[in-house]
Amino acid sequence: MKLVTESYLSQIDSWPKTGRHILAQFDDESIVVYQAYRPAIGNFAASHGYFGGELSLNRMSWIKPNFLWMMYRSGWGTKLGQEVILAVWIKRSAFDRILAAAIHSNFVPGLYSSKKEWKQAVSTSLVRLQWDPDRYPSGAKLERRAIQLGLRGEILSHYARDWIVNIEDISEFVREQHQYVKSQYWAQLITPAESVYSFEKSDLSQRLGIR
């Protein structure tokens, strides 16, 4: 497995306890995001190295750079239609482009001059931004917030084919780690190595609401 992993307990002290942060696995060239699909879509993507087959590009598709938030959302791969967990490496430049195009799902005073302006921006946006409570492996809420990004239109088309560096089906890894979660054997739990994603442009960080 290409995904770099570490002991969960060895990582948690280095992660922010509160605030809005993008926790992810990344290097200078790429960043990992996670998605969960039914087998027909997930297996196609893992075997072909891009998204196609039964995936509809006419619907919004959500990506999550934070592994444990993806595990909460998919029930560690146990929810119907989310059985195949994919780790998707995309170009870091593409991820920054996605962030630059993101419009908040909720009205943010000070960022938009009015609710009308915000609603117009949402209606035409190609990327939707949400901050949700991050989660412990058990699913319990954290004070920290995790980001998820909804892609559609041209951005989704580029993501599905042009921006992908690598795709791995990590479903078996997820199932193995879920056993430690169910038994609360945290000392054995392994998760992807993640750190806070940094930006060269502070104005983008401010617009995203990172703090």
Secondary structure, DSSP 8 states (H G I E B T S, - for coil): --S-EEEHHHHGGGS-SSSB--EE-B-SSEEEEEEEE-HHHHHHHHHHSS--TT--TTS-EEEBS-HHHHHHHHTTTTSTT--EEEEEEEEHHHHHHHHHTEEESS--BTTBS-HHHHHHHHHH-SEEEEEEEEE-TTS-EEEEEEEEEEE-HHHHHIIIIISEEEEEE-HHHHHHHHHHHHHT-GGG-EEE--EE---S-HHHHHHHT--
